Amino acid sequence: MQKIIQLFLVVLVLFPFETKAASQDACAIWLCLPGGFPQGCEGAYSEFKHRLKKGRSPLPDLSSCTTGPNGEKSIGRYQMGYEPYYPCDEGFELQIKADEGGEKARCVSESYNQPCIYKDGLQIHQRDENQCYYYYSAERRAKPSYVKMWVDGQYLGKYYW
């Protein structure tokens, strides 16, 4: 019995068990994604594509990749989303309409009951002689998917890909 215990202790010391929920390339996605996978992030980009092809989340669980300065686990969370258009200017709201020609998006003024006065760069829709609203075309994002990240309760930002 003593030999079995000694063998067990030797195995634990020589072959420590590490629980890794994500590979190094998978964890690197968290660092490389906000920069658009720059040079040196080839492994992370490959893992990112692989995860998407397999129908998995493009990002591994953040807590499986985060540790504190002394090796303790940090608590991380993230929220993913899709935002195809840039936000409208203040006083405008995004309106998206789909028709047989495709999707049309524009930013429309919130105040509809105002006299029609030409404003530089805006188009005017006149309902009658005293009611107008202003609008301009919404700008589509080149990279519409995003991830918001928090580590230990601190918001790190919103990153697009």
N, C-alpha and C positions, 0 to 999 in steps of 0.2 A: 504494500500500500504506500509506503514511503517513497518507493521508486516512481510510482505513478504521479505522486504529488510533485516530486522533483522534476519529472519530465514535463508536467503541466507548467510549472514555473519557468523552466528553460524555454518552452515554446512561447510563453507570454513575453519573456524578456527579449528573445532573439527575433521573434516575429510579431511585433505589436500590431494589433488590429486597429486600423483607422477606418472610420465610417466616412466615406466620401460620397455625398449625394450627387455631386457634379464633377465632371472632369475639369482639368485646368483650362482647356480650350472653351468649355461651356461657361466657366466663370469669367473668362476673359471677354466674353460677349458684353458683360456689364460695363467694362472699361472701354471697349472698342466701338460699341454701337453709337454712343453720343457723338463720336468723331467721324462717323461714316466709314468705319473700318479702314483706318489709314495704314500706311506701310508698317509691317510688323504684326498685323492682326489677321494674317491669312488663315491661321488655324481657327481663330474665333469666327471668322466669316464662314469658313467651311462647316463648322459645327452649327452655326446659325441656320444655314441653308438646309443642313441635314435634319435639324429639329423640325423645320417647317415642312419638309418633304414627308416626314414620318407622322405629321399631324399633331406634333407636340407643341407646347408653348415655346415660342422662340427664345425665351429666357429661362434659365434654370431658377429654382427657388433661391432667392437672394440669401436666405439664412444659411444655405448650404455652402455659400461662397464667402461669407463674412466671418472674420475673427477679430478680436480686439488685440491690443499690443502685447498682452500676456497669453495669447492663444485662446482666450475665452470667446464664446460665441457672442456675436452682436445680433441684435434683433433688427431685421430688415424687412421691408415690404415694398411692393410696387403695385402700380395700377397701369394697365395698358389701355390704349384707346386709338381711335381713328378720327382725324380732324382734316378733312380734305381741303378746307379753305382757311385762309388767314382770317383773324378776327376783323370785324368791321370797325370803322372809326366810331368814336363816342357819338351817341345820338342816332346811330344807325343799327339796324338789325338784319341778320342774314336771312334771305328768303331763297329757297331752292324750289324750282319748278321743273318737272320732267314732262316732256312731250315727245312726239315721234322724232323730233330732231335731236333729242338727247336732253341732257340736264343743263339748266340755265340757273346760275346763281348770281344774285345781286344784293347789295347792301342798300336798304331802304330806310329813309328818315322815319323816325318814330312819330314826329308831329306832322299830322296830315292836314290840319286846318291852318294854313298859313298862306299869305299872299304869294303869288308867283313872281319871284325875283330871281333872275339868272344868277347862279353861283358858279364860279370858275371850276371846271372839271366835273360838274354834276349834271345829270340829265334831269329834266323836269317832266312829271306827268300831271297834267291839269285835269282835275275832275269837273270843275266849273270855274267861273272867272275868279273866285276867291279861295278855292281849295286846291292845294298842290301838295305833292310829295316829291322828294328828291331821291335819286338813286345813282349808284355807280356799279360797275361790274365787280363781282367778288374775285379775288385773286386765288387761284388754285395752288396748293402746296405741291412742291416737287416730291417731298417726303412726308406723306400724310399720317403714317403710323407713329405713335409716340409711347413713351413709358415715363411715368412719374415715379421717383424713387425717394424713399425715406430710410434712414439708418438710425437706429436708437431714437426714434421719434423726431429726428431732424430732417426736414425736407431738403433734398439735394437738388431738385429741379425737374424740368420736363424736357425730355430729349426726343428728337424726331429721327425717324429712319424711313 
